[in-house]
Amino acid sequence: MNSTHSPIDETPLFGPLPVELSENLRSVNPWWRGEPGVKLPEYLRWPFEKLHHLLRKGMTPATVLRGPRRVGKTILLRQLIHRLLTDGVEPERILYVPFDDLPTMRGIKEPVLAISRWFEKQILGVSFNTATQRDKPAFLLLDEVQNLDSWAEQIKHLVDNHSLRVLITGSSSLRIEQGRDSLAGRITTLELGPLLLREIAGLRFGFHHSPLWPNGATEVLAQPQYWLDIKASLASTNEIRRSAFREFSQRGAYPIAQEQTETPWPELADYLNETVVRRAIQHDLRSGPKGQKRDEKLLEEVFRLACRYAGQIPGPSVFVPEIKQTLAGNIGWNRILTYLRFLDKTLLIRMIPPAELRLKRKKSPSKICLCDHALRASWLQEIIPLDPAGLDAQPHLADLAGHLAESALGYYLASIPSLDVAHFPVRGAEPEVDFLLTLGSRRVPIEVKYRKRIDAHQDTLGLRAFLEKSVYNAPLALLITLNDQVQVNDPRIVSLSLSEFLWLR
């Protein structure tokens, strides 16, 4: 490894890097000097092993990990560097670049390419292609690369002309999405959200349990026996699952909320507002097409209403008058809808569309589902418990808790790759159904009834009406409840508590 450098580190193929930038790159890659990196959490989130496989042996040369801010993408990236070093990968084959933390990069026309070529010349010591031919490929881990202009074009040029492995993380999923088209066939994309319920159990209680959700073929979800087997297997996890759900109810699923349990809620709420919500609104979403600036006040108000009506289908009749009253302007539904779609692409919310059945799309707005109810609690300064004990203590919050339970379930379902999720609005005499899974030619309706007492007849009217329409080809239905062990005397309907369902992934 060539570790010498002059006031300007020359890269003959591309030109010099400023000495401050080359020094910063050496500083954030301490393994080049045989020194350890920053201290990392021991807990590994669910994508870790998959990312490790994709980085080393994936079908595409580049992998993109996208998701909201503060869910742990940078930690995963650094944990992967540690694993590579543990695997025996030579330190000079690993480049880490935090693009949102290198002010000395400003003014460089194509920083991804410039830094890559500097690394190839000054650190790796041979060309990327030569290293790969020697079975020692370079690994480039690029954090927050989407903040650069033309980042996707630079990555495309890099992987099209050089043999190497690349991992990209991006908090602005909107900008990551905009770059995916030009990288078709060159990247594999994973999405990371807040902690899963099993991850909360692992992080807080050291309890590790394999996921029960099917890996790949989701058609098994339309088989009644699958759900009966799930119900039977969940019994062994009851105590730890309920404990994890209680922690989820109280503090949400952002990693920092579950790691720093001694931090008072008001302090944590301020942190989430500043580092997640305002950062996304003020940084990720301000720049529109051709450099146009979006309305920050309108973005904040749209997000506030998305929090207020999480788990519901507010539509123009709610958004338009409330925003007009708050902002005192003539703001139409189309503009509001555009801003909602921006928020959806940041993964802060998910918009669940109405179902299309029999080639007819019901004219209904999307259902809004929030990535974590803790964001609602912090932004609106209104804490709503979701666990049975918490609601027993505050029964007047049961209706709001029901909406948030629906929001949590909707975001969870929409985050599962290749799962077709919709909501089923009222259609004439047909009652609405909260969610609808389409699994090949079959469908599974899901209804959320989040209350202490369930009326087995009244609370399943929508599910039974859907099941009885043979044209919908629904072999079973799911009833999601507050408490475990709800009994429904209809063999076509399987009941699961929200905590049981969230435990499956």
C-alpha positions as CSV (number, residue, x, y, z in Angstrom):
1,M,0.0,0.0,0.0
2,N,1.3,3.4,-0.9
3,S,0.6,5.7,2.0
4,T,2.9,8.6,1.0
5,H,1.3,11.8,-0.1
6,S,2.3,15.3,-1.1
7,P,0.5,18.7,-0.6
8,I,-1.7,17.6,-3.6
9,D,-2.3,13.8,-4.0
10,E,-2.0,13.3,-7.7
11,T,-4.2,10.9,-9.7
12,P,-2.8,11.1,-13.2
13,L,-5.9,9.5,-14.7
14,F,-8.2,12.1,-13.3
15,G,-6.3,15.0,-11.6
16,P,-5.5,16.0,-8.1
17,L,-7.5,15.8,-4.9
18,P,-7.2,18.7,-2.5
19,V,-4.8,17.8,0.4
20,E,-7.6,18.4,2.9
21,L,-9.9,15.9,1.3
22,S,-7.2,13.2,1.0
23,E,-6.3,13.8,4.7
24,N,-10.0,13.5,5.6
25,L,-10.3,10.2,3.6
26,R,-7.3,8.8,5.4
27,S,-8.8,9.8,8.7
28,V,-12.2,8.1,8.2
29,N,-10.4,4.9,7.0
30,P,-8.2,4.2,10.0
31,W,-7.8,0.5,9.0
32,W,-5.3,1.7,6.4
33,R,-3.1,2.6,9.3
34,G,-3.8,-0.6,11.2
35,E,-6.0,1.3,13.7
36,P,-9.6,0.4,14.7
37,G,-12.7,2.2,13.6
38,V,-15.3,3.8,15.8
39,K,-16.9,1.6,18.5
40,L,-19.9,-0.1,17.1
41,P,-23.1,-1.7,18.6
42,E,-22.9,-5.5,18.8
43,Y,-26.4,-6.0,17.7
44,L,-26.8,-6.7,13.9
45,R,-30.0,-5.7,12.2
46,W,-31.8,-8.1,9.9
47,P,-30.3,-7.1,6.6
48,F,-26.7,-7.6,7.8
49,E,-26.1,-11.1,6.5
50,K,-27.9,-10.4,3.3
51,L,-25.9,-7.3,2.7
52,H,-22.7,-9.2,3.4
53,H,-23.6,-11.8,0.8
54,L,-24.6,-9.2,-1.7
55,L,-21.4,-7.2,-1.2
56,R,-19.2,-10.2,-1.6
57,K,-21.0,-12.4,-4.1
58,G,-24.2,-10.6,-5.3
59,M,-25.3,-10.9,-8.9
60,T,-25.0,-7.1,-9.3
61,P,-21.8,-5.1,-8.7
62,A,-23.6,-2.5,-6.6
63,T,-26.1,-2.8,-3.7
64,V,-28.2,0.1,-2.5
65,L,-29.6,0.3,1.1
66,R,-32.2,3.0,1.4
67,G,-34.5,4.1,4.1
68,P,-35.5,6.9,6.4
69,R,-33.0,8.8,8.5
70,R,-31.7,7.4,11.8
71,V,-32.7,3.8,11.2
72,G,-29.1,2.5,11.3
73,K,-27.9,2.4,7.7
74,T,-24.5,3.9,8.5
75,I,-24.0,1.6,11.5
76,L,-24.7,-1.4,9.2
77,L,-22.2,-0.1,6.7
78,R,-19.5,0.2,9.4
79,Q,-20.4,-3.2,10.8
80,L,-19.9,-4.6,7.3
81,I,-16.4,-3.1,7.1
82,H,-15.6,-4.8,10.4
83,R,-16.8,-8.1,9.0
84,L,-14.8,-7.7,5.8
85,L,-11.6,-7.1,7.9
86,T,-12.5,-10.1,10.1
87,D,-13.0,-12.1,6.9
88,G,-9.3,-11.4,6.1
89,V,-9.9,-8.7,3.4
90,E,-6.8,-6.5,3.3
91,P,-7.4,-3.0,4.7
92,E,-6.2,-1.3,1.6
93,R,-9.0,-3.0,-0.4
94,I,-11.7,-1.1,1.6
95,L,-12.8,2.5,1.0
96,Y,-15.4,4.2,3.1
97,V,-16.7,7.6,2.1
98,P,-19.3,9.6,4.1
99,F,-20.4,12.0,1.5
100,D,-22.5,14.1,3.8
101,D,-19.6,14.6,6.2
102,L,-16.8,15.8,3.9
103,P,-17.0,19.6,3.3
104,T,-13.6,19.5,1.6
105,M,-15.3,17.7,-1.3
106,R,-17.1,20.8,-2.5
107,G,-16.1,22.1,-5.9
108,I,-15.0,18.7,-7.2
109,K,-16.9,18.0,-10.4
110,E,-17.3,14.2,-10.2
111,P,-16.4,13.3,-6.6
112,V,-17.4,9.6,-6.8
113,L,-15.1,9.1,-9.8
114,A,-12.3,11.4,-8.5
115,I,-12.2,9.7,-5.0
116,S,-12.4,6.2,-6.6
117,R,-9.4,6.9,-8.8
118,W,-7.4,8.5,-6.0
119,F,-8.1,5.4,-3.9
120,E,-7.1,3.1,-6.8
121,K,-3.8,5.0,-7.3
122,Q,-2.8,6.0,-3.7
123,I,-4.2,3.2,-1.5
124,L,-5.0,0.1,-3.5
125,G,-1.8,0.4,-5.5
126,V,-3.1,-1.5,-8.6
127,S,-6.1,-1.0,-10.9
128,F,-9.5,-2.2,-9.8
129,N,-9.5,-4.7,-12.7
130,T,-6.1,-6.0,-11.8
131,A,-7.1,-6.5,-8.1
132,T,-10.2,-8.4,-9.2
133,Q,-8.2,-10.6,-11.6
134,R,-6.0,-11.5,-8.6
135,D,-9.2,-12.5,-6.7
136,K,-8.8,-9.5,-4.4
137,P,-11.5,-7.1,-5.5
138,A,-11.8,-3.6,-3.9
139,F,-14.9,-2.8,-1.8
140,L,-16.3,0.8,-2.0
141,L,-18.8,1.7,0.7
142,L,-20.4,5.0,-0.1
143,D,-22.6,6.7,2.5
144,E,-25.3,9.3,1.6
145,V,-24.0,9.3,-2.0
146,Q,-27.4,10.5,-3.2
147,N,-26.7,14.1,-2.1
148,L,-24.3,14.5,-5.0
149,D,-25.4,15.7,-8.4
150,S,-25.3,13.0,-11.1
151,W,-24.4,10.3,-8.5
152,A,-26.1,7.6,-10.4
153,E,-24.3,8.4,-13.7
154,Q,-21.0,8.3,-11.8
155,I,-21.8,4.9,-10.2
156,K,-22.8,3.6,-13.6
157,H,-19.6,4.7,-15.2
158,L,-17.6,3.2,-12.3
159,V,-19.2,-0.3,-12.4
160,D,-19.4,-0.5,-16.2
161,N,-15.7,0.1,-16.6
162,H,-14.2,-1.4,-13.4
163,S,-14.5,-4.7,-11.6
164,L,-15.2,-3.9,-8.0
165,R,-18.0,-4.2,-5.3
166,V,-20.0,-1.2,-4.2
167,L,-22.4,-0.6,-1.4
168,I,-24.4,2.7,-1.4
169,T,-26.6,4.0,1.4
170,G,-29.2,6.7,1.1
171,S,-31.4,8.5,3.5
172,S,-33.1,10.5,0.8
173,S,-35.0,7.7,-0.8
174,L,-36.6,10.1,-3.2
175,R,-33.2,10.9,-4.7
176,I,-32.1,7.3,-4.6
177,E,-35.3,6.4,-6.5
178,Q,-34.6,9.0,-9.2
179,G,-31.2,7.4,-9.9
180,R,-32.4,3.8,-10.1
181,D,-33.5,3.9,-13.8
182,S,-30.0,4.6,-15.1
183,L,-28.6,1.8,-12.9
184,A,-31.0,-0.9,-14.0
185,G,-29.3,-4.3,-14.0
186,R,-26.4,-2.9,-12.0
187,I,-27.8,-2.6,-8.5
188,T,-29.8,-4.6,-6.0
189,T,-31.9,-2.5,-3.7
190,L,-32.8,-3.2,0.0
191,E,-35.0,-1.1,2.1
192,L,-34.5,-0.6,5.9
193,G,-37.1,0.8,8.2
194,P,-37.3,1.2,12.0
195,L,-36.7,-1.9,14.1
196,L,-38.9,-5.0,13.7
197,L,-40.5,-6.3,16.8
198,R,-38.1,-9.3,16.9
199,E,-35.3,-6.8,16.6
200,I,-36.6,-4.9,19.7
201,A,-36.6,-8.2,21.5
202,G,-33.0,-8.9,20.4
203,L,-31.7,-5.4,21.2
204,R,-33.4,-5.0,24.5
205,F,-33.6,-8.6,25.9
206,G,-30.9,-10.5,23.9
207,F,-33.6,-12.8,22.6
208,H,-33.1,-14.1,19.1
209,H,-35.7,-15.9,17.1
210,S,-35.8,-16.8,13.4
211,P,-38.4,-15.0,11.3
212,L,-41.6,-16.9,10.5
213,W,-42.6,-15.0,7.4
214,P,-42.1,-17.0,4.2
215,N,-38.9,-16.3,2.4
216,G,-39.7,-15.5,-1.2
217,A,-42.9,-17.3,-2.3
218,T,-45.7,-15.4,-0.5
219,E,-48.4,-17.6,-2.1
220,V,-48.2,-19.7,1.1
221,L,-49.9,-16.9,2.9
222,A,-53.2,-17.9,1.2
223,Q,-53.0,-21.4,2.7
224,P,-55.0,-21.7,6.0
225,Q,-52.7,-24.4,7.3
226,Y,-49.8,-21.9,7.3
227,W,-51.6,-19.6,9.7
228,L,-52.7,-22.5,11.9
229,D,-49.1,-23.6,12.2
230,I,-48.0,-20.0,12.9
231,K,-50.6,-19.7,15.7
232,A,-49.3,-22.9,17.3
233,S,-45.6,-21.9,17.0
234,L,-46.2,-18.4,18.5
235,A,-47.1,-19.8,21.9
236,S,-43.5,-20.4,22.9
237,T,-42.6,-16.7,22.4
238,N,-45.6,-15.1,24.3
239,E,-43.7,-13.6,27.2
240,I,-40.8,-12.1,25.3
241,R,-43.1,-11.0,22.4
242,R,-45.4,-9.1,24.8
243,S,-42.5,-7.5,26.6
244,A,-41.0,-6.3,23.2
245,F,-44.4,-5.0,22.1
246,R,-44.7,-3.0,25.4
247,E,-41.4,-1.4,24.7
248,F,-42.5,-0.7,21.1
249,S,-45.7,0.9,22.4
250,Q,-43.9,3.2,24.8
251,R,-40.9,4.3,22.7
252,G,-41.4,3.3,19.1
253,A,-39.0,1.5,16.9
254,Y,-36.2,3.9,16.1
255,P,-32.9,2.2,17.2
256,I,-31.8,5.2,19.4
257,A,-35.1,5.0,21.3
258,Q,-34.6,1.4,22.2
259,E,-30.8,1.8,22.8
260,Q,-31.0,4.8,25.1
261,T,-33.8,3.8,27.4
262,E,-32.7,6.2,30.1
263,T,-33.2,9.2,27.9
264,P,-36.5,11.0,28.9
265,W,-39.2,11.0,26.3
266,P,-39.2,14.8,25.8
267,E,-35.5,14.8,25.0
268,L,-35.9,11.8,22.6
269,A,-38.9,13.5,20.9
270,D,-36.8,16.6,20.3
271,Y,-34.1,14.5,18.8
272,L,-36.5,12.6,16.4
273,N,-38.1,15.9,15.3
274,E,-34.7,17.5,14.5
275,T,-32.8,14.5,13.0
276,V,-35.6,12.7,11.2
277,V,-38.5,14.9,10.4
278,R,-37.0,18.4,10.0
279,R,-33.9,16.9,8.4
280,A,-36.0,15.2,5.7
281,I,-38.2,18.2,5.1
282,Q,-35.4,20.9,5.2
283,H,-32.7,18.9,3.4
284,D,-34.0,15.9,1.4
285,L,-37.2,17.4,0.0
286,R,-36.5,21.1,-0.4
287,S,-34.9,20.8,-3.8
288,G,-37.4,20.1,-6.6
289,P,-36.9,19.5,-10.3
290,K,-34.5,21.9,-12.0
291,G,-33.4,23.4,-8.7
292,Q,-36.9,24.7,-7.8
293,K,-37.5,25.0,-4.0
294,R,-40.5,23.3,-2.5
295,D,-42.6,25.0,0.2
296,E,-41.2,24.0,3.5
297,K,-44.2,25.2,5.5
298,L,-46.5,23.2,3.3
299,L,-44.3,20.1,3.6
300,E,-44.5,20.5,7.4
301,E,-48.3,20.9,7.4
302,V,-48.8,17.9,5.1
303,F,-46.6,15.7,7.4
304,R,-48.5,17.0,10.4
305,L,-51.8,15.9,8.9
306,A,-50.3,12.6,7.8
307,C,-49.4,12.0,11.4
308,R,-52.8,13.2,12.6
309,Y,-54.7,10.8,10.3
310,A,-52.2,7.9,10.3
311,G,-54.1,4.7,9.6
312,Q,-57.0,6.5,8.0
313,I,-58.1,7.6,4.5
314,P,-58.4,11.4,4.9
315,G,-58.3,12.5,1.2
316,P,-59.0,16.0,-0.2
317,S,-62.1,16.6,2.0
318,V,-59.8,16.7,5.0
319,F,-56.5,17.9,3.7
320,V,-57.6,20.8,1.6
321,P,-59.7,22.8,4.2
322,E,-57.3,22.1,7.0
323,I,-54.3,23.3,5.1
324,K,-56.2,26.3,3.7
325,Q,-57.1,27.3,7.3
326,T,-53.6,26.8,8.6
327,L,-51.6,28.4,5.8
328,A,-54.3,30.9,4.7
329,G,-53.7,30.1,1.0
330,N,-55.5,28.6,-1.9
331,I,-53.7,25.3,-2.0
332,G,-55.3,22.6,-4.1
333,W,-55.5,18.8,-3.7
334,N,-53.1,18.0,-6.6
335,R,-50.3,20.0,-4.9
336,I,-51.0,18.4,-1.5
337,L,-51.1,15.0,-3.2
338,T,-47.7,15.7,-4.8
339,Y,-46.2,16.5,-1.4
340,L,-47.7,13.3,0.1
341,R,-46.0,11.3,-2.6
342,F,-42.7,13.0,-1.8
343,L,-43.1,11.9,1.8
344,D,-44.0,8.4,0.6
345,K,-40.7,8.3,-1.4
346,T,-38.7,9.2,1.7
347,L,-40.3,6.1,3.4
348,L,-41.5,8.3,6.3
349,I,-45.0,7.3,5.2
350,R,-46.5,4.7,3.0
351,M,-49.6,5.4,0.9
352,I,-51.7,2.2,0.5
353,P,-53.8,2.5,-2.7
354,P,-57.4,1.4,-3.1
355,A,-57.7,-2.1,-4.6
356,E,-58.3,-2.6,-8.3
357,L,-60.7,-5.5,-8.7
358,R,-62.7,-6.7,-11.8
359,L,-60.7,-4.1,-13.9
360,K,-62.4,-1.3,-12.0
361,R,-60.5,1.1,-9.7
362,K,-62.6,2.6,-6.9
363,K,-62.2,6.4,-6.8
364,S,-60.8,6.5,-3.2
365,P,-57.8,8.2,-1.7
366,S,-54.9,6.2,-0.4
367,K,-54.6,5.1,3.2
368,I,-51.8,6.8,5.1
369,C,-49.4,4.7,7.2
370,L,-46.6,6.2,9.2
371,C,-43.2,4.5,9.5
372,D,-43.3,4.7,13.4
373,H,-45.9,6.0,15.8
374,A,-43.1,7.6,17.8
375,L,-42.8,10.2,15.0
376,R,-46.4,11.0,15.5
377,A,-45.9,11.3,19.3
378,S,-42.9,13.6,18.9
379,W,-44.3,15.8,16.1
380,L,-47.8,16.2,17.6
381,Q,-46.7,15.9,21.2
382,E,-49.4,13.3,21.8
383,I,-48.6,9.9,23.2
384,I,-51.0,7.0,22.3
385,P,-50.2,3.6,23.9
386,L,-50.7,0.5,21.7
387,D,-50.1,-2.3,24.3
388,P,-53.1,-3.8,26.2
389,A,-51.9,-2.6,29.6
390,G,-51.3,0.9,28.4
391,L,-54.8,1.1,26.9
392,D,-56.3,-0.4,30.0
393,A,-54.9,2.6,31.9
394,Q,-56.1,5.1,29.2
395,P,-59.3,3.6,27.7
396,H,-60.3,7.0,26.2
397,L,-57.5,6.6,23.7
398,A,-58.8,3.3,22.3
399,D,-60.1,4.8,19.0
400,L,-56.8,6.6,18.2
401,A,-54.8,3.5,19.2
402,G,-56.9,1.5,16.7
403,H,-55.9,3.9,13.9
404,L,-52.3,3.7,14.9
405,A,-52.4,-0.1,15.0
406,E,-53.8,0.0,11.4
407,S,-51.0,2.4,10.5
408,A,-48.3,0.1,12.0
409,L,-49.7,-2.9,10.2
410,G,-50.0,-1.1,6.8
411,Y,-46.5,0.2,6.9
412,Y,-45.2,-3.3,7.9
413,L,-47.1,-4.9,5.0
414,A,-46.0,-2.3,2.5
415,S,-42.4,-2.8,3.5
416,I,-42.3,-6.4,2.4
417,P,-40.8,-6.9,-1.0
418,S,-43.1,-8.3,-3.8
419,L,-46.2,-8.1,-1.6
420,D,-49.2,-6.5,-3.3
421,V,-51.0,-4.5,-0.6
422,A,-54.1,-2.4,-1.0
423,H,-57.2,-1.2,1.0
424,F,-60.7,-2.2,-0.1
425,P,-63.0,0.8,0.1
426,V,-66.8,0.6,0.4
427,R,-68.3,-0.5,-2.9
428,G,-72.1,-0.1,-3.0
429,A,-73.4,-2.7,-0.5
430,E,-70.0,-4.2,0.0
431,P,-68.4,-3.0,3.3
432,E,-64.8,-1.8,3.4
433,V,-61.9,-4.0,4.4
434,D,-58.8,-2.5,6.0
435,F,-56.1,-4.3,3.8
436,L,-56.1,-6.7,0.9
437,L,-53.2,-8.9,0.0
438,T,-53.1,-10.2,-3.6
439,L,-51.1,-13.4,-3.8
440,G,-51.1,-14.6,-7.4
441,S,-54.7,-15.3,-8.3
442,R,-55.9,-15.4,-4.7
443,R,-56.6,-12.7,-2.2
444,V,-56.5,-12.4,1.6
445,P,-58.6,-9.7,3.3
446,I,-57.3,-8.3,6.6
447,E,-59.4,-6.4,9.1
448,V,-58.0,-4.6,12.2
449,K,-60.3,-4.6,15.3
450,Y,-58.3,-3.1,18.0
451,R,-60.5,-3.2,21.1
452,K,-60.7,-5.1,24.3
453,R,-63.8,-7.0,23.4
454,I,-64.5,-8.5,20.0
455,D,-67.9,-9.2,18.7
456,A,-67.2,-12.3,16.6
457,H,-70.2,-11.6,14.4
458,Q,-70.3,-7.8,14.0
459,D,-66.6,-7.3,13.8
460,T,-66.2,-9.8,10.9
461,L,-69.0,-8.5,8.7
462,G,-66.5,-7.0,6.2
463,L,-64.4,-10.1,6.1
464,R,-67.3,-12.5,5.6
465,A,-68.8,-10.4,2.9
466,F,-65.5,-10.5,1.0
467,L,-65.1,-14.2,1.5
468,E,-68.5,-14.9,0.2
469,K,-67.8,-13.3,-3.1
470,S,-66.4,-16.2,-5.1
471,V,-65.1,-13.8,-7.8
472,Y,-62.6,-12.5,-5.3
473,N,-61.1,-16.0,-4.8
474,A,-60.3,-15.5,-1.1
475,P,-59.6,-18.8,0.7
476,L,-59.2,-17.2,4.2
477,A,-59.2,-13.9,6.0
478,L,-57.2,-12.4,8.9
479,L,-58.6,-10.6,11.9
480,I,-55.9,-8.4,13.7
481,T,-56.8,-7.7,17.3
482,L,-55.4,-6.1,20.5
483,N,-55.2,-9.2,22.6
484,D,-54.0,-12.7,21.9
485,Q,-56.3,-15.7,21.8
486,V,-59.4,-14.1,20.3
487,Q,-61.8,-16.8,19.1
488,V,-63.9,-16.5,15.9
489,N,-66.3,-19.3,15.1
490,D,-65.6,-19.3,11.4
491,P,-62.9,-21.7,10.1
492,R,-62.2,-19.3,7.2
493,I,-61.1,-16.5,9.6
494,V,-57.8,-16.6,11.5
495,S,-57.3,-14.2,14.4
496,L,-53.9,-12.8,15.4
497,S,-53.0,-10.0,17.8
498,L,-51.0,-7.1,16.3
499,S,-48.0,-8.2,18.3
500,E,-48.3,-11.7,16.9
501,F,-48.5,-10.5,13.3
502,L,-45.6,-8.0,13.8
503,W,-43.5,-10.8,15.2
504,L,-43.5,-12.8,12.0
505,R,-40.8,-10.9,10.1
